[in-house]
């Protein structure tokens, strides 16, 4: 009975943990590395285990850094079952197909420019992504145990991070001993408008938990909404555009929610033009309406009564490339939401190219930015950034509103851990080293492990 770590070890991306028990090998997540070049290079490397020998994958949620290498896992020989909540299944299909499409586009771009190295090849294509979708089997429901194999049971619990997200509890029985191991997945902050709060089980023996914001607390949601509203109205007065690098899952929907509330309260002009320039975010917003079981009761009731919580008077959803390109002709009075949230790719890079150098524009960051990403470089105060081969001066107003983050802060992480009881061992993952070290001090370092990539431990 042991556990090994193959991603998100002293990093915030690439989540992938392997549990071995009763002769079975179970993977918790299989995510993509994002950020620095050496991290993205790791995506094509060997997994650290043989995919064909994995018996099942348990998926916590549909973000790319948790599900993004599932198609590669299948491509390399995985034949087992993938288990997730129903909402995660729908979103993961969307995310994996989008990732495959972007990789193939990038490969074609490199080939057109005479680049043919291994680093320029797509990890997988759309058929590989669909093959991964075909491996999804049983749907998990919160707090309903699923027997994976004799002696191994999995139970999914609310994580409050994105639609369908879960913490996963494994009950492992071998040689007369039983251990309950809880994987946090990514945890959301308490008291958000769209999703239920996290709800972990108590009495577990071992915890594997994320520490993205283990070293800091967020501004209050009320203060964050106020700052967000002020940034939009101030940009309007200056005569510029607002660019919001947006994660397609959860962040886009929550921003639409707060824009609607601001307009209904008279704090934001109802005729403000808002562009959701992300095909994936548009599709994800539709998926929300299909999964009332994963939403707060008041939001589910609103949808059930035929009211769209994300609809704005001047909301424009731009799926086509030509529609997106036309947005670059707008010089003032627009809010443009586009992916990717960390600005590592996607349409937002074009909008930044056309607006970063404008003093009347604003860029509002509303989510986590990993080290090495363009978003992090801008947030850290870069005076110039390189986009499409050109040096672009950063003269727009830059706002970082971490109160909108989909990740729990230090206080909420401590609260979540306290509800699990008194685990004898806590493995800290999915965090930068300084965040993990700070969090370890806060909870008592004597029971903490901060595993390195490839490291294994007996359970």
N, C-alpha and C positions, 0 to 999 in steps of 0.2 A: 504494500500500500504506500504509494509515493506520489509526489507532485514535482513537475519540472516546468521551467519558465522559458518561453521561446519568443517573447515579445513584450513590449511595454515594461521592460526591466531598466529602471533609471531613465525611462523615456515615456512620453505620453501617447505614443501611437504603437500600432503593431500588436495589439493584445492577442495573446496566444498562450494558453496554459494547458498542460497535459497531466491527467490523473491516470494512474495505473492501479488497478485493483481486480481481484478475482480473475486474473488472466485477461482482462479487458483494458483497452486504452481509449480514454474519453478526452476529447479536446473541448476546452471552453474558449470559444471564439477563435477566429483565424483572420486577424485584421491586417491592413496594409500599413506600412511605415510611411510617414509623411514628414516633410521638413528638410533637413540638411541632405546634401547630395549623397553622403555615405549611408544615410538611413534609407533613402529611396532605392539605392543600389541593393540594399539587403532584401528587397522584395523578391528579386530574382534568384537569390541564393537558396541553398537547401534549407529545409525547414528545421533540421535538427532532430528529425524523426522520419520514419518511412510512412508516407501518406496511406499506402495500401494496408498498413497494419493498424490504422485508426478504426475503431469500431463505431464510434458515434461522435457527432459534434453538437454541443449545446451552445446556442447563440444567445447572448444577453440582449443585444439590440442591433439596429441596422446601420449604424454609422460605419463609414468606410474603414476606419481604423480598428473595427471589430469584425467586419464581415468581408472586407475587400480582397482577401486572398483565398476565399472559399472556392472560386472558380479554378484557381491555380492548384489548390489541393485536390480537386476532382480531376483536373487535367493530368495530374501526376499519379493518380491511381486510387484515390479514396472512393470506396464503394458503400460506405455506411449511410446511416440516417442522420439528417440534420433536424434538430428539434428547436422550435422557437414559438413565441406567441403568434397568433394569427396576424396581428398588426405588423409585427416584425417581419413575418414572411412576406407580406405585401410590399413593405418598404425595402427590404433587402433585395427583392427582385429588381425594383426600380434602381437602387444604388449600384448593384453589380452590373446591370446592363448599361447604365450610364458610364461607369468606370471603363467597361470594355470599349464602348464607343469612343470615349476620349483617348484611350490608349491607341486604338487603331487610327484615329485621326492624327495623333502625334507621330505614329510610325510612318504614315504616308507623307507627312510633312518632312520628316527627316530624310526619307528616301528621295523626295523631290529635290532636296538640297545636298544629295550625295553622301548622306550619313548612313552607314550600314553596320555599325557596331552593335554588339549585344545590348548595350545600354539603350539603344535606340529602338529596340524591338518591344512590341506589346507583350505583356505578361500573358494575356489571354484575349480572346475575341468574344463576340456576342454569343456564339454557339457554346463556348465554354461556360459562359455565364448562365445560359439556359440549362446546360447540363447540371450546374450546381443547383439551380432552382428545382430540377427534377429530384434531387436528393432530399429535399425537404419532405418530412414524413408527418408524424403526429404534431398537432397544435397543442401547445402548453397553455393551461389556464392558471391564473394565480391561485396559489395555495392548494392545488390539486396534485398530489404525488403521481409521478410517472415511473413505473418500474422499467428501467433500461435493460437490466440483465439480472439474473439471480444474485442477490446481495448488493445491488446498486439501484438506488432510487433517486430521482431528481424532482425537486419542487421549485417552481418559479414564484418569486415574490415581487411586488411592486417596487420599482426603483425610482420612478418619478423623473426620469432624465429626458426621454423622448417617447413618442407614441409607441406603446408595446414593450418598452424597456423593462428589464427584469434583473434582479439578483437571483442567483441560482444556488440552491442548497443541495448538496450531494450527501446522501446517507450511504456510507460504505461499510459493509460487514464482511470480514475476512478473518479466518482462523480464530473465531470466537470473539473477536473484537469489533466494535462499531465506532466509527468516527463520523461526526457531522461537520462537513466542510462547506463554508458559505463564500461564494464569489460575489462581490458587490456589483460587478459590472460597473458602468458609470452611473453615479447617483445624482439626482437632481436636487435643487434647493427646495426647502419647505415653503409652502404657501404660494405656489404659482397658479395662474388663472386657468390653465388648460388641463393639467394632469393631476391625478391624485398624488399625495405625498408618498415617499418611500415607506415601506412597511416590512422590515426584516423580521425573521423568526428569532426567538430567543433560545438560549441553551446550546449554542453551537460550540464545537471544540476548537475549530480552526477557521480563521477569516483571511481571505485574500481580498484586499480592498484598494480602490483607486485613491490617489492623493493629488489629483491635478491642482487643486487649490489648498493643499494641506498646510501652507505657510501663510495664508491670508484670509481675511473676511471680505465679503462683498459689501458694497453700499446697499442700503435698504432699497427695496423695489420701488417704493414711493419716490425716493430721491432720484433714482435712476430714470423713472418715467418723467419726472420733472425736468431733469437735465436733457433727456431725449427731446422732449417737447420744445424746450428753449433752443436747442441746437437747430431744430427745423425752422422755427419762426425767425430766429436770428439770420439764418442763411437766406430765407425768403426776403428779409429786409435788405440784405446786401445785394440781392439780385443774382444769386448763384444756385447751383444744384446741390442736392444732398445725395451722396453715394453711400450705400450701406452694404458692405460685403456680408453676404448672408448665407448661413448654413441652411440648406433646403429643408432639413427635417427639424421641426420644432421652432427654430429661431425665426424663420420666415413667417410661420403662422402666428407666433406670439407678437411679432412686430406689427403685423396686420391688425391683430386684436387691439393693441395699444393705440395704433393710429385711429381705429374706429372709435375707441373710447374717448380719445382726445377730441375728435371731431364732434361727437355727440355732446361732449361737455363744453363745446365752444372754445376750446383752447387751440385747436388747429383748424385752419380754413377748410371747409368741406369741399371746396372746388379745387383743392390741391391735387395735382396730377401725380399719381403713384404708379410706378411701373414695376411689376414683378417679372424681372427679366431672367427667368430661370425655368426652363422646361421641367426640371426635376422638382423644383419647389411647387410649381403649378400642379403637377401630378400628385405630389405628397399632400397638398392641401385638399385635393379631392379624396384621397385615402382617409384623411381624418374623419370625413362624414360617414365612412363605412364602419367605423370602429367606435361606436358609442360606449362599448364596454370598457374602453381604455381611457375614457375622458372623465373629468369631474362631472358629477351628476347635473349641476346647473348648466354646464355647457352641452352635455348630452341632451338635456331637456330642450334647450334652445334649438338644437339641430332637429330634434324630433318634431318640433312645432313648425318646421319649415323656415326657420330664420337662419341665415348664413352669418356666422360670427366674424367672418373674414372679409365680408363685402364692403367696399368703400364706394362713394358716389363716382369718383374718377379713378377707379382702379383699372389698369390696363395690363393684361397678361400677354407677354410677348414670347411666343414659342419659336417663331421662325428667325433665322439668322438675319435676314434682311430687316425685319422689324427691330431687332436689337441694334443693328448698325445705324438705323435711322435715329436712335436715341442720342447718338453723338452730335446730332445737329441741334439738339435742345440746349440752349445757353443759360436758361434760368427757370426757376419755379417748378422743378421736378424732383421727386424723390425716386431714386433708382435703386432697387434691391436686386442684387445679382450675386451668383456664386463664382468662385468658392469663398467660403467664409474666411479662410486663411490666405486668400489671394494667390494660391499656388497654381491656379489655372482658371479656366472658365471665362465668362463674359465680363466679369468685374474688372479684369485687367485692362480691357479696352476702355471701360468707363474711367478707370483711374488715369489711363494715359491722356484722356481728354479733359480731365478735371483737376488732377493733382496740382498742376501749375497755376491754377486760378485762385487768387486770393479771396474771391467772393464765394467759392465753393466750400463744402464741408464733407469730410469722410467720417462716418460714425462706425466704430468697431463695437460689436455687441456680443462677441464670443471669444473663446480662447484662441490664442495664436501661438503655435509651437515655435521653438527656437529655429532659426534659419528660414522661416517662411517670410514672404513679402510683407504680410500683415504685421508680423513681429518687428521687422526691420523699420517699417513706418512708425509703429507705436513707440519704438525705442528712440525715435527722434532723428532718423536719417534726413539729411538735407537734400539729397538726390537719390533716386532709385532708377534702376535700369528696366525698361519695359520695351519689348520688341526691338531690341538693339539700340534704343535711344536713351540718353540720360534725361530724366524728367525731374525738374526741381519740385520739391515738396513745399508748396506755398498755401495750399488749402488749409482750412482749420481742421485739426485732427481731434476727434473725441473718442475716448475709450471708456465705455460704460459697462463695467464688469458686473453690475447688478442685474444685467440681462442674461448672464451666463446660464447655460443649461447644466452646469456642474455645481454641486454642493460646495460651499466654502468650508473653512476649517471647523467652524462651530457646528455646522450641519453634519460634517463627517464624524465629529466626535459624538454628536447626538445619535447618529445611525449606529455607530459602534457600540454605544452604551446600551442600545436596545437589543443587541445580540447576546447579552449576558456577560460572561467573563471568559472569553476564549483564551486558551492557554498559549496559542501562537497566533500572531498577526503578521501576515506577509504584506508588505507595502509595494504596490506596483502602480503603473500608469501615472507617474509623476516625475518631474525633474528632481535630481538628487537633493537640492536644497529644500525643496518642498517636502520630500520624504523625511529628511533629517529633522526638520522643524516639527513635523507631525509626530514623529517617533518620540521626541522629547515631551510633547504634549500628552501622549497616552501612556508613557512609561516604556522606555527603551528595552527593558529587560525581557519583554515578551515579543519583541519585534525582530523580523528579518526583512532585509532589503535585497532580494535576490538579484543576481546578475544573470545575463542572458545565458541559457544553457545549464544553469545550476539546478540541482535536484535535491529534494529533501524527503526523508521518511515521514509518513503521517502516523 
